[in-house]
Amino acid sequence: MSEQRTEGRHVLSTGLHAVAAQETMSRILECQLHALAALRPALAQIERAAQAGADALRRGGKMAYAGAGSSGLMALADCLELPGTFGIAPDRVPMLFAGGADALLHMRGGVEDDPELAKSDLNRAQLSQGDVILCLAASGGTPYTLAVARGAKALGVTVVGLSNVRTAALLDLADIPILLETGPEIVTGSTRMGAGTAQKVALNMVSVLIGVALGHVHDGFMVNLTADNAKLVGRAARIVTEVSAVTEQAARDALSQTHGSVKPAILVARGMSPAQAEQALAKTGGHLAPLLSDGQ
């Protein structure tokens, strides 16, 4: 088998142990910037993935994430943000992580080679035809992730595959392949670095595009957030204040009438009753823009 590009030697890794700290950081930064450049050729496919995910969630389906090791951690970070940032129910965005919660505290390499574990996790996620799953593997050949992808395809689930190797089996298998060709790492084989950076930014793009498509982002604000702590309650009030052009006290009064729900609170602050706000949002599919007279 030819050496995977993610396992090759990077020219800037030579003598890394012997250079000054400033030089080490400079090399790391250069490699990270190079990794980000790998996103541009993939933008069209990232958009396709986001559209598929938004369509599935809009229909009441699921958008799952799957991965092992560093790739799994990138997937998990995005998956966990969707409920808090965009108010998407956690059971609509299940995470399949090789080794489960235990592996988050003590990373064990063996679990990523276990296809039976993948089958069990896939069964637990209860995906079905019309759902979407984002499968991440830097090498594109991780047995756990490939088993999840194959099992999902057999269920009629749309598979999005993100890999950092052009010849990856995962890309051949995926309905929507996303190649993030970041190349060798400055610490050879440590795909938490350049590969992980590119994966994280790609997932940021996917999840934000989904938030926009579902009406959960308006004018750059997360208008469907779940305000479940003091920080987010304050953020919700600031969002209502900004979008509705009212005082903070008026914003907090509106939020109290909508039980902390930001979208209807924005409309209540602009003169609707809570019931009218809910009815109006139902007609627009949760999008605020058509309901705001100034279009903002």
C-alpha positions as CSV (number, residue, x, y, z in Angstrom):
1,M,0.0,0.0,0.0
2,S,1.3,3.4,-0.9
3,E,2.0,5.7,2.1
4,Q,-1.0,7.9,3.0
5,R,-0.3,11.5,2.5
6,T,-1.4,12.2,6.1
7,E,1.4,9.8,7.2
8,G,4.1,11.3,5.0
9,R,7.0,13.6,6.2
10,H,6.4,17.3,6.0
11,V,9.5,19.3,4.8
12,L,9.1,21.7,7.8
13,S,9.3,18.8,10.3
14,T,13.0,18.3,9.6
15,G,15.0,19.3,12.6
16,L,11.9,20.4,14.5
17,H,13.4,19.2,17.8
18,A,16.4,21.5,17.5
19,V,15.0,24.9,16.5
20,A,14.0,27.7,18.7
21,A,10.4,27.9,20.0
22,Q,9.6,30.9,17.8
23,E,10.7,29.0,14.8
24,T,8.6,26.0,15.8
25,M,5.5,28.2,16.2
26,S,6.2,29.8,12.9
27,R,6.3,26.5,11.2
28,I,3.2,25.2,12.9
29,L,1.3,28.4,11.9
30,E,2.4,28.0,8.3
31,C,1.2,24.4,8.2
32,Q,-2.2,25.5,9.7
33,L,-2.7,28.2,7.1
34,H,-1.8,25.7,4.4
35,A,-4.5,23.3,5.8
36,L,-7.1,26.1,5.6
37,A,-6.3,26.6,1.9
38,A,-7.4,23.0,1.3
39,L,-11.0,24.1,2.0
40,R,-11.5,26.3,-1.0
41,P,-11.6,23.5,-3.6
42,A,-14.2,21.7,-1.4
43,L,-16.7,24.6,-1.0
44,A,-19.2,23.3,-3.5
45,Q,-19.3,19.8,-1.8
46,I,-19.5,21.4,1.6
47,E,-22.5,23.3,0.4
48,R,-24.1,20.1,-0.9
49,A,-23.6,18.5,2.5
50,A,-25.2,21.4,4.3
51,Q,-28.2,21.4,2.0
52,A,-28.7,17.6,2.5
53,G,-28.5,18.1,6.3
54,A,-30.9,21.0,6.3
55,D,-33.4,19.1,4.1
56,A,-33.2,16.1,6.5
57,L,-33.8,18.2,9.6
58,R,-36.5,20.2,7.9
59,R,-38.4,17.0,7.2
60,G,-38.1,16.0,10.8
61,G,-35.2,13.6,10.2
62,K,-31.8,13.3,11.6
63,M,-28.3,14.5,10.8
64,A,-25.7,12.3,12.5
65,Y,-22.0,12.5,12.9
66,A,-19.5,9.6,13.0
67,G,-15.8,9.3,13.6
68,A,-12.9,7.9,15.6
69,G,-9.9,9.5,17.3
70,S,-9.1,13.1,16.3
71,S,-11.6,13.1,13.4
72,G,-14.3,11.9,15.8
73,L,-13.4,14.7,18.2
74,M,-13.8,17.3,15.4
75,A,-17.2,15.8,14.6
76,L,-18.2,15.7,18.3
77,A,-17.4,19.4,18.8
78,D,-19.7,20.4,15.9
79,C,-22.5,17.9,17.0
80,L,-22.6,19.2,20.5
81,E,-22.9,22.8,19.4
82,L,-26.0,22.4,17.3
83,P,-28.5,22.1,20.2
84,G,-27.1,25.1,22.1
85,T,-26.3,27.3,19.2
86,F,-29.3,26.5,16.9
87,G,-31.8,24.9,19.2
88,I,-31.8,21.6,17.4
89,A,-33.0,18.8,19.6
90,P,-30.1,16.5,20.6
91,D,-31.8,13.4,19.5
92,R,-32.0,14.8,15.9
93,V,-28.2,15.0,15.8
94,P,-26.8,11.8,17.2
95,M,-23.0,11.2,17.5
96,L,-21.3,7.9,16.7
97,F,-17.9,8.0,18.4
98,A,-15.7,4.9,18.4
99,G,-15.4,3.7,22.0
100,G,-18.2,6.0,23.3
101,A,-17.9,8.3,26.3
102,D,-15.1,6.3,27.8
103,A,-12.9,6.9,24.8
104,L,-13.2,10.7,25.3
105,L,-11.2,10.6,28.5
106,H,-8.8,7.8,27.6
107,M,-8.3,7.6,23.8
108,R,-7.9,3.9,22.8
109,G,-6.8,3.2,19.3
110,G,-8.2,-0.3,19.1
111,V,-11.8,0.8,19.0
112,E,-11.4,2.5,15.6
113,D,-10.6,-1.0,14.1
114,D,-13.9,-2.6,15.4
115,P,-16.6,-2.8,12.7
116,E,-18.9,-4.7,15.2
117,L,-18.8,-1.7,17.5
118,A,-19.8,0.5,14.5
119,K,-22.8,-1.7,13.8
120,S,-23.9,-1.4,17.4
121,D,-23.6,2.4,17.5
122,L,-25.4,2.7,14.2
123,N,-28.3,0.6,15.5
124,R,-28.5,2.8,18.6
125,A,-28.6,6.0,16.4
126,Q,-31.8,4.7,14.8
127,L,-31.2,6.3,11.4
128,S,-33.5,5.6,8.5
129,Q,-34.0,6.5,4.9
130,G,-33.8,10.2,4.2
131,D,-31.5,10.9,7.1
132,V,-27.9,12.2,6.7
133,I,-24.7,11.1,8.4
134,L,-21.3,13.0,8.3
135,C,-18.5,10.5,8.5
136,L,-15.0,11.8,9.2
137,A,-11.7,10.0,8.8
138,A,-8.4,11.8,8.0
139,S,-7.0,8.7,6.2
140,G,-10.4,7.8,4.8
141,G,-9.8,4.2,5.7
142,T,-10.7,3.9,9.4
143,P,-12.5,0.5,9.8
144,Y,-15.1,1.9,12.3
145,T,-16.0,4.9,10.2
146,L,-16.2,2.8,7.0
147,A,-18.4,0.3,8.7
148,V,-20.7,3.1,9.8
149,A,-20.8,4.5,6.3
150,R,-21.6,1.2,4.7
151,G,-24.3,0.4,7.2
152,A,-25.9,3.8,6.9
153,K,-26.0,3.5,3.1
154,A,-27.7,0.1,3.4
155,L,-30.4,1.9,5.4
156,G,-30.9,4.6,2.7
157,V,-29.1,7.3,4.7
158,T,-27.2,9.9,2.7
159,V,-23.5,9.6,3.6
160,V,-21.2,12.6,3.6
161,G,-17.6,11.6,3.7
162,L,-14.8,13.9,4.8
163,S,-11.3,12.8,4.3
164,N,-7.9,14.3,3.9
165,V,-6.6,11.8,1.4
166,R,-7.5,11.8,-2.3
167,T,-7.5,8.0,-2.7
168,A,-9.6,7.4,0.5
169,A,-12.1,4.5,0.5
170,L,-14.5,6.8,2.4
171,L,-14.7,9.2,-0.5
172,D,-15.5,6.4,-3.0
173,L,-18.2,5.2,-0.7
174,A,-19.8,8.6,0.1
175,D,-22.8,10.0,-1.6
176,I,-21.3,13.5,-1.0
177,P,-17.5,13.2,-0.8
178,I,-15.5,16.1,0.6
179,L,-11.8,16.0,0.0
180,L,-9.7,18.3,2.3
181,E,-6.3,17.6,0.9
182,T,-4.1,19.0,3.7
183,G,-1.1,16.7,3.1
184,P,1.6,15.6,5.6
185,E,1.6,17.0,9.2
186,I,4.5,18.8,10.8
187,V,4.4,16.2,13.6
188,T,4.2,13.2,11.3
189,G,0.9,11.4,11.3
190,S,-0.6,13.8,14.0
191,T,-3.9,14.5,12.1
192,R,-5.3,16.5,15.0
193,M,-3.3,19.3,13.5
194,G,-3.7,20.3,9.8
195,A,-6.2,17.7,9.0
196,G,-8.2,18.4,12.1
197,T,-8.2,22.1,11.5
198,A,-9.5,21.7,8.0
199,Q,-12.2,19.3,9.2
200,K,-13.3,21.6,12.0
201,V,-13.6,24.6,9.7
202,A,-15.5,22.5,7.1
203,L,-17.9,21.4,9.8
204,N,-18.3,25.0,11.0
205,M,-19.4,25.9,7.5
206,V,-21.8,23.0,7.3
207,S,-23.5,23.7,10.6
208,V,-23.8,27.5,10.0
209,L,-25.2,26.9,6.5
210,I,-27.8,24.6,8.1
211,G,-28.6,27.2,10.7
212,V,-29.2,29.8,8.0
213,A,-31.3,27.4,5.9
214,L,-33.5,26.5,8.8
215,G,-34.0,30.2,9.8
216,H,-31.9,29.7,13.0
217,V,-29.5,32.5,12.0
218,H,-30.7,36.0,11.3
219,D,-28.4,38.9,10.5
220,G,-25.6,36.9,12.2
221,F,-27.5,36.3,15.4
222,M,-28.3,32.8,16.7
223,V,-32.1,33.4,17.0
224,N,-33.0,29.8,17.9
225,L,-30.5,29.4,20.8
226,T,-31.4,27.5,23.9
227,A,-30.9,30.0,26.8
228,D,-30.2,27.6,29.6
229,N,-27.6,29.6,31.6
230,A,-27.0,33.2,32.7
231,K,-24.7,33.9,29.9
232,L,-27.1,32.7,27.2
233,V,-30.1,34.5,28.9
234,G,-28.1,37.7,28.6
235,R,-27.2,36.9,25.0
236,A,-30.9,36.2,24.2
237,A,-31.9,39.6,25.6
238,R,-29.2,41.4,23.5
239,I,-30.3,39.6,20.4
240,V,-33.9,40.7,20.9
241,T,-32.8,44.2,21.7
242,E,-30.7,44.4,18.5
243,V,-33.1,42.8,16.1
244,S,-36.3,44.5,17.4
245,A,-34.7,47.9,18.2
246,V,-36.1,48.0,21.7
247,T,-34.7,48.5,25.2
248,E,-33.1,45.6,27.0
249,Q,-35.9,45.7,29.6
250,A,-38.5,45.4,26.8
251,A,-36.5,42.6,25.3
252,R,-36.5,40.7,28.7
253,D,-40.2,41.3,29.0
254,A,-40.8,39.8,25.6
255,L,-38.6,36.8,26.4
256,S,-40.6,36.2,29.6
257,Q,-43.8,36.1,27.5
258,T,-42.2,33.5,25.2
259,H,-40.6,31.4,27.9
260,G,-37.1,32.4,26.7
261,S,-37.7,31.6,23.0
262,V,-35.8,34.2,21.0
263,K,-37.6,34.2,17.6
264,P,-41.1,34.8,18.9
265,A,-39.8,37.3,21.5
266,I,-38.4,39.4,18.7
267,L,-41.9,39.6,17.1
268,V,-43.5,40.2,20.5
269,A,-41.2,43.0,21.1
270,R,-42.3,44.5,17.8
271,G,-46.0,44.3,18.8
272,M,-47.3,40.8,18.2
273,S,-48.9,38.6,20.9
274,P,-47.0,35.3,21.7
275,A,-49.8,33.4,19.9
276,Q,-49.5,35.6,16.8
277,A,-45.8,35.3,16.8
278,E,-45.9,31.5,16.8
279,Q,-48.5,31.4,14.0
280,A,-46.5,33.8,11.9
281,L,-43.3,31.8,12.3
282,A,-45.2,28.6,11.4
283,K,-46.2,30.2,8.1
284,T,-42.6,31.2,7.2
285,G,-41.0,27.9,8.3
286,G,-39.3,29.6,11.2
287,H,-37.7,32.4,9.2
288,L,-37.8,35.9,10.7
289,A,-36.9,38.0,7.6
290,P,-40.3,37.9,5.9
291,L,-41.9,39.1,9.2
292,L,-39.8,42.1,9.7
293,S,-41.0,45.1,7.8
294,D,-37.5,46.5,7.3
295,G,-36.1,43.1,6.1
296,Q,-33.4,43.2,8.8
